[in-house]
Structure formats: C-alpha cells, structure tokens
Amino acid sequence: MTLLKSLALAAGLFTVATGVTAASLDISLDSGNRWDQVNAGDDGWGDGAGAFSFNGETATVTVNDKASNPWHIQLKRPRVKLEKGQTYNITAEVTATEKSPLTIIVQKDSGDYATYYAEDLSVSPNAQTFDLTFKAPKSDSKAAFAFFVGGGKPGVTYSFKNIRLKSAN
C-alpha cells in the first residue's frame, strides 16, 4: 500500500472513529423562500407590524406600526442547523430610509430563545455591508437566523441584499 493511500485511509478511519463530520451550511435569501415574516401585532402575541416584499436576493421591510420590542417585527429564517464549535459567517448589505436600529441574531427558535450570536447595529440610507463571524456555542437543529427591525420608526423601510449565513470551513 502506498504512503498516500495509507494516509488517506488513516484520515478516513479517524473521522469515522471520532464521529466528526462538518455539516456545511449555506443560507441565502432565495427570493424569501423558507423565510418568515414576523409581525407580532398582526399575529396577536405583541405589538408592531411591518410590510415585507422580496425580489430575488433583496428583501424590504417597512415598519407600519412601531413595536415595543425589536423582535416584534423580524425577517426570520427558521430551521437553521448549527453545529457546536463550527464557525459561521454572516454577510448582508443593509440600508434604511433613515438612521435606524437593527439587530442581527442567531438564536434558539423556541422555549427560552437562547441567543447564540447577536449584533446590535445602526443602519442608514448609505449602504453598509456587514461581515460578521461567530462560533456556535452548542448544536441546535432548529435555530433561527433573523433581522430584528421592530425598533424602527413607523414609515422606515429597511432593505436587505445578498444575505448569507454560511459555514466558515
């Protein structure tokens, strides 16, 4: 057996023996497919409401009624599978019609809604591209990746382009 085959076999056995497999994650906007439009005021569990639209890799959210909590209006991608210790990259180009708060978050999508990663930001009419990195503190096969916009004033429109949540490895 050649040295190369021996090394390949040893590497393969090591992976099998430890059970280590890196699951690849690559989420984009995908015209809004599999994304939830969260309106707590319209859904009956809080206040605030927004209008959502999708066009290819661009989403817009207009705050119609101000929310008392930022998470009451959100663009959310549920059923995200995170692997403990895996590094993930989040990228998005974001604007708002006036300076407004935004939270980008990855969290448990039920129960205590534990936060795995969150970044509180301010966006404006000038396009900003965010490039964020985090390491998953635990595995979760049903996490959520979201943009909280409920802190925006009524009439503010947020625009999201080229959203991406991707495994770093």
GUGU-392847 format. One line per field, with one value per residue: residue number from 1; chain; x, y, z of N, C-alpha, C, CB in turn. Coordinates in steps of 0.02 Angstrom, whole numbers. Glycine has a CB too. Example, Ala and Ser with C-alpha at 12.3 -4.5 7.8 and 13.67 -1.06 7.14 Angstrom:
2
doba: c(1	2)
rotor: c(A	A)
nc1: c(660	642)
nc2: c(-284	-112)
nc3: c(390	354)
cac1: c(615	684)
cac2: c(-225	-53)
cac3: c(390	357)
cc1: c(660	645)
cc2: c(-165	2)
cc3: c(390	394)
cbc1: c(565	704)
cbc2: c(-224	-30)
cbc3: c(452	286)
END
This chain:
169
doba: c(1	2	3	4	5	6	7	8	9	10	11	12	13	14	15	16	17	18	19	20	21	22	23	24	25	26	27	28	29	30	31	32	33	34	35	36	37	38	39	40	41	42	43	44	45	46	47	48	49	50	51	52	53	54	55	56	57	58	59	60	61	62	63	64	65	66	67	68	69	70	71	72	73	74	75	76	77	78	79	80	81	82	83	84	85	86	87	88	89	90	91	92	93	94	95	96	97	98	99	100	101	102	103	104	105	106	107	108	109	110	111	112	113	114	115	116	117	118	119	120	121	122	123	124	125	126	127	128	129	130	131	132	133	134	135	136	137	138	139	140	141	142	143	144	145	146	147	148	149	150	151	152	153	154	155	156	157	158	159	160	161	162	163	164	165	166	167	168	169)
rotor: c(A	A	A	A	A	A	A	A	A	A	A	A	A	A	A	A	A	A	A	A	A	A	A	A	A	A	A	A	A	A	A	A	A	A	A	A	A	A	A	A	A	A	A	A	A	A	A	A	A	A	A	A	A	A	A	A	A	A	A	A	A	A	A	A	A	A	A	A	A	A	A	A	A	A	A	A	A	A	A	A	A	A	A	A	A	A	A	A	A	A	A	A	A	A	A	A	A	A	A	A	A	A	A	A	A	A	A	A	A	A	A	A	A	A	A	A	A	A	A	A	A	A	A	A	A	A	A	A	A	A	A	A	A	A	A	A	A	A	A	A	A	A	A	A	A	A	A	A	A	A	A	A	A	A	A	A	A	A	A	A	A	A	A	A	A	A	A	A	A)
nc1: c(43	28	106	25	-105	-112	-110	-229	-322	-301	-340	-474	-521	-499	-591	-712	-701	-703	-821	-830	-895	-908	-1042	-1102	-1162	-1260	-1348	-1455	-1550	-1639	-1754	-1846	-1899	-1933	-1916	-1979	-2104	-2116	-2237	-2283	-2392	-2492	-2498	-2549	-2479	-2408	-2352	-2335	-2303	-2260	-2226	-2183	-2076	-2009	-1879	-1792	-1630	-1653	-1734	-1866	-1922	-2047	-2083	-2237	-2316	-2253	-2156	-2148	-2042	-1890	-1892	-2021	-2051	-1985	-1873	-1856	-1764	-1807	-1770	-1629	-1480	-1361	-1193	-1104	-959	-927	-878	-960	-1007	-1087	-1157	-1220	-1296	-1357	-1481	-1572	-1712	-1696	-1583	-1578	-1611	-1548	-1548	-1449	-1466	-1437	-1520	-1597	-1750	-1865	-1945	-1836	-1775	-1635	-1489	-1370	-1288	-1276	-1291	-1302	-1343	-1329	-1412	-1418	-1467	-1356	-1279	-1225	-1113	-1114	-1004	-993	-936	-953	-939	-1026	-1099	-1162	-1242	-1385	-1526	-1635	-1623	-1640	-1612	-1606	-1666	-1697	-1811	-1901	-1875	-1872	-1939	-2112	-2145	-2013	-1909	-1822	-1691	-1628	-1493	-1411	-1400	-1321	-1286	-1163	-1063	-898	-794)
nc2: c(-58	111	258	372	316	251	359	424	325	315	443	440	337	396	502	429	357	457	519	645	756	884	980	1067	1230	1343	1476	1582	1726	1683	1725	1743	1620	1499	1591	1680	1803	1904	1977	2036	2112	2092	1955	1930	1914	2017	2185	2301	2305	2258	2279	2166	2127	2037	2019	1929	1923	2022	2095	2190	2279	2369	2470	2477	2493	2545	2443	2379	2302	2254	2127	2105	2136	2055	1985	1823	1671	1515	1348	1322	1235	1217	1177	1133	1224	1251	1375	1517	1627	1781	1882	2033	2162	2313	2441	2583	2693	2801	2842	2701	2571	2402	2229	2089	1919	1754	1620	1508	1438	1428	1399	1459	1544	1558	1652	1632	1708	1883	2046	2213	2347	2501	2569	2659	2774	2758	2625	2485	2354	2213	2103	1973	1861	1711	1584	1436	1404	1290	1142	1147	1098	1167	1309	1489	1618	1788	1956	2089	2219	2294	2405	2515	2673	2707	2700	2690	2608	2461	2387	2237	2155	2023	1927	1812	1665	1563	1416	1428	1341)
nc3: c(0	-42	28	20	4	127	216	177	209	347	387	350	435	557	555	550	669	768	742	692	586	472	448	312	295	208	184	97	40	-59	-134	-33	-1	121	223	363	394	521	619	759	807	710	719	844	967	1019	990	851	675	509	333	208	70	-71	-190	-289	-230	-137	0	72	214	285	420	488	604	756	864	1032	1066	986	922	885	755	622	501	469	464	493	561	554	551	670	717	859	901	770	653	589	456	431	311	243	149	198	209	271	266	349	485	586	709	708	735	713	727	791	856	977	928	1004	1165	1285	1197	1181	1150	1026	950	929	861	885	785	690	555	398	262	181	103	193	213	306	384	476	605	697	824	849	1004	1044	980	875	797	757	751	735	616	608	571	667	665	733	811	733	671	629	457	414	300	279	186	126	57	-30	76	183	271	319	334	394	366)
cac1: c(0	69	102	-33	-165	-111	-130	-300	-359	-296	-382	-544	-537	-501	-655	-764	-693	-721	-887	-826	-912	-926	-1101	-1095	-1221	-1257	-1415	-1461	-1620	-1676	-1819	-1891	-1920	-1916	-1908	-2041	-2117	-2143	-2274	-2315	-2457	-2540	-2502	-2586	-2440	-2370	-2371	-2291	-2319	-2220	-2243	-2125	-2076	-1949	-1864	-1727	-1589	-1668	-1796	-1879	-1968	-2068	-2115	-2302	-2334	-2194	-2159	-2117	-1981	-1862	-1907	-2091	-2051	-1922	-1863	-1826	-1754	-1808	-1743	-1558	-1444	-1295	-1150	-1061	-889	-919	-876	-1007	-1002	-1148	-1146	-1281	-1293	-1419	-1495	-1637	-1727	-1665	-1543	-1623	-1579	-1555	-1513	-1440	-1464	-1445	-1544	-1643	-1813	-1922	-1928	-1804	-1747	-1565	-1452	-1306	-1248	-1317	-1254	-1345	-1312	-1366	-1408	-1438	-1477	-1294	-1273	-1172	-1107	-1091	-970	-989	-915	-963	-931	-1085	-1083	-1193	-1278	-1458	-1551	-1693	-1608	-1666	-1568	-1656	-1652	-1749	-1818	-1956	-1856	-1877	-1999	-2161	-2126	-1944	-1902	-1757	-1678	-1577	-1469	-1356	-1397	-1287	-1261	-1126	-1008	-833	-748)
cac2: c(0	171	303	415	277	238	421	435	276	334	503	418	300	444	537	382	338	513	543	715	773	954	993	1131	1272	1399	1503	1647	1749	1637	1756	1739	1552	1473	1646	1701	1874	1906	2036	2018	2146	2057	1885	1927	1900	2076	2244	2315	2271	2279	2254	2132	2109	2002	2022	1895	1923	2083	2096	2253	2277	2435	2470	2511	2511	2536	2388	2394	2261	2247	2062	2101	2137	2024	1942	1765	1607	1461	1282	1326	1183	1238	1126	1160	1235	1271	1447	1538	1696	1815	1942	2064	2233	2339	2512	2604	2759	2849	2806	2657	2514	2336	2175	2026	1870	1681	1600	1453	1463	1409	1396	1518	1583	1572	1686	1603	1765	1942	2107	2272	2392	2559	2573	2724	2770	2737	2552	2457	2282	2184	2039	1953	1792	1684	1512	1410	1379	1224	1117	1158	1082	1210	1378	1541	1672	1840	2027	2123	2289	2324	2467	2569	2715	2695	2729	2672	2547	2428	2347	2186	2124	1975	1896	1747	1632	1509	1385	1456	1289)
cac3: c(0	-46	85	9	20	199	249	162	247	417	396	347	496	613	550	569	739	812	725	673	517	468	406	278	297	161	179	65	42	-102	-150	25	13	187	270	395	403	589	637	822	812	666	739	906	1027	1037	951	794	613	452	266	181	-1	-93	-261	-297	-169	-99	40	105	270	306	486	485	672	800	912	1097	1068	919	893	865	681	602	443	504	431	543	545	539	589	694	747	912	884	700	641	536	431	411	271	218	133	228	212	299	239	396	535	624	741	679	770	676	781	781	921	983	900	1047	1236	1313	1142	1198	1098	1008	925	914	848	880	737	667	482	371	190	148	106	235	208	369	378	546	616	764	834	883	1071	1052	921	876	730	742	769	690	594	598	572	707	643	770	843	684	674	576	392	395	259	279	126	138	-6	-26	142	183	332	288	372	376	344)
cc1: c(45	58	40	-98	-169	-134	-205	-343	-359	-340	-455	-564	-542	-568	-712	-761	-715	-792	-888	-842	-934	-985	-1094	-1163	-1212	-1328	-1412	-1534	-1665	-1748	-1870	-1917	-1893	-1901	-1976	-2044	-2152	-2172	-2312	-2384	-2510	-2550	-2535	-2546	-2398	-2395	-2321	-2311	-2276	-2247	-2179	-2132	-2008	-1942	-1795	-1690	-1596	-1734	-1804	-1931	-1983	-2104	-2180	-2324	-2274	-2207	-2126	-2052	-1956	-1883	-1980	-2101	-1984	-1928	-1824	-1822	-1752	-1773	-1671	-1522	-1374	-1259	-1104	-989	-877	-920	-921	-995	-1072	-1128	-1214	-1265	-1360	-1421	-1561	-1649	-1706	-1627	-1590	-1585	-1594	-1518	-1509	-1428	-1470	-1463	-1585	-1711	-1875	-1899	-1899	-1772	-1675	-1529	-1384	-1258	-1296	-1271	-1305	-1309	-1356	-1357	-1436	-1451	-1414	-1286	-1213	-1172	-1076	-1061	-953	-970	-929	-952	-992	-1067	-1113	-1226	-1352	-1483	-1611	-1681	-1642	-1612	-1614	-1626	-1711	-1752	-1874	-1939	-1858	-1941	-2048	-2141	-2056	-1946	-1830	-1751	-1619	-1558	-1414	-1346	-1365	-1269	-1229	-1073	-942	-785	-776)
cc2: c(62	215	348	379	264	300	435	387	295	395	484	380	346	481	491	368	394	538	616	723	845	962	1062	1167	1330	1424	1571	1668	1706	1662	1751	1670	1530	1528	1664	1777	1882	1975	2021	2050	2112	1985	1875	1910	1959	2135	2254	2274	2300	2249	2227	2122	2079	2009	1993	1893	1988	2075	2166	2242	2350	2430	2510	2536	2495	2480	2409	2354	2251	2181	2055	2109	2109	1985	1882	1704	1553	1398	1285	1276	1208	1179	1159	1166	1257	1348	1463	1611	1720	1875	1968	2137	2262	2415	2522	2675	2816	2808	2768	2599	2448	2287	2115	1973	1799	1656	1536	1478	1440	1412	1461	1563	1604	1601	1652	1657	1822	2002	2163	2324	2452	2562	2639	2718	2750	2662	2532	2382	2257	2116	2018	1879	1772	1609	1488	1381	1310	1205	1130	1147	1126	1282	1425	1593	1730	1910	2060	2196	2325	2387	2527	2609	2695	2733	2713	2607	2524	2388	2301	2155	2074	1946	1828	1726	1569	1481	1414	1404	1251)
cc3: c(0	16	79	26	95	237	238	204	322	432	395	409	556	613	573	644	786	799	705	599	516	420	377	279	249	148	146	68	-2	-116	-93	40	80	239	298	401	471	603	701	829	770	688	807	969	1049	997	894	733	557	388	235	106	-19	-168	-270	-232	-129	-63	68	160	288	372	478	553	717	850	978	1106	997	884	872	789	659	537	470	461	485	517	519	582	605	725	798	889	813	696	581	519	412	371	248	202	155	222	248	274	285	448	581	654	704	724	723	729	755	850	919	962	939	1120	1263	1260	1156	1138	1088	982	912	905	840	838	724	591	458	296	151	158	149	224	273	354	450	552	688	764	874	951	1085	987	930	805	710	765	719	676	576	599	608	686	681	807	796	692	619	513	369	355	261	214	142	72	11	44	136	253	308	337	347	348	285)
cbc1: c(-49	53	165	-35	-165	-40	-88	-313	-330	-222	-367	-554	-485	-443	-668	-758	-620	-672	-934	-756	-968	-865	-1167	-1070	-1237	-1221	-1449	-1435	-1623	-1678	-1849	-1948	-1897	-1856	-1874	-2048	-2161	-2088	-2323	-2271	-2450	-2516	-2433	-2637	-2395	-2295	-2374	-2219	-2395	-2147	-2276	-2115	-2092	-1950	-1869	-1685	-1515	-1669	-1795	-1904	-1940	-2113	-2069	-2355	-2398	-2177	-2124	-2166	-1994	-1787	-1889	-2131	-2063	-1897	-1825	-1867	-1688	-1880	-1787	-1531	-1441	-1301	-1108	-1066	-851	-977	-803	-1080	-953	-1192	-1099	-1339	-1279	-1424	-1497	-1638	-1800	-1719	-1498	-1679	-1601	-1527	-1548	-1379	-1520	-1380	-1585	-1644	-1819	-1949	-1879	-1752	-1791	-1530	-1442	-1314	-1209	-1369	-1208	-1363	-1298	-1343	-1445	-1383	-1502	-1232	-1267	-1182	-1063	-1150	-905	-1055	-839	-1034	-864	-1120	-1107	-1244	-1264	-1476	-1571	-1755	-1531	-1730	-1521	-1709	-1643	-1735	-1833	-1982	-1786	-1871	-1979	-2232	-2134	-1899	-1925	-1749	-1663	-1602	-1443	-1292	-1468	-1224	-1319	-1092	-1009	-802	-733)
cbc2: c(0	211	347	439	210	218	480	425	205	349	555	373	246	495	562	317	320	569	533	744	726	996	986	1121	1296	1379	1509	1646	1822	1568	1724	1785	1503	1428	1707	1669	1904	1888	2058	2039	2218	2058	1855	1878	1840	2066	2307	2301	2277	2260	2310	2064	2171	1927	2096	1931	1913	2144	2043	2307	2237	2469	2501	2463	2473	2601	2325	2378	2192	2251	2008	2154	2210	1979	1979	1750	1606	1445	1248	1399	1117	1295	1088	1116	1174	1241	1471	1528	1701	1835	1928	2058	2246	2318	2544	2600	2764	2895	2856	2632	2508	2334	2157	2030	1884	1645	1656	1424	1440	1338	1341	1497	1646	1507	1761	1547	1745	1956	2101	2301	2355	2625	2514	2778	2835	2775	2522	2475	2261	2178	2044	1967	1783	1701	1495	1356	1428	1223	1042	1231	1010	1182	1390	1574	1651	1836	2056	2116	2291	2275	2460	2542	2790	2715	2803	2664	2560	2381	2392	2132	2178	2007	1890	1750	1618	1533	1307	1490	1240)
cbc3: c(61	-110	90	-64	-19	222	223	87	237	435	341	286	509	607	479	529	753	804	784	690	488	444	448	206	369	94	248	-9	19	-71	-212	15	-44	182	237	465	344	641	579	881	791	593	741	899	1015	1026	995	812	595	462	221	216	-46	-72	-288	-350	-188	-146	98	53	331	251	541	457	696	836	884	1154	1103	922	942	901	653	656	383	567	387	562	494	550	549	745	692	975	898	656	628	559	371	474	211	269	56	302	140	378	224	429	576	578	814	606	837	623	831	751	952	1057	828	1029	1248	1364	1129	1222	1114	956	859	971	784	951	671	702	449	385	165	177	35	311	146	420	333	583	600	789	872	839	1123	1110	909	901	726	775	771	719	532	652	498	783	568	818	871	614	667	598	395	458	186	341	64	189	-55	-49	174	140	384	223	364	436	400)
END
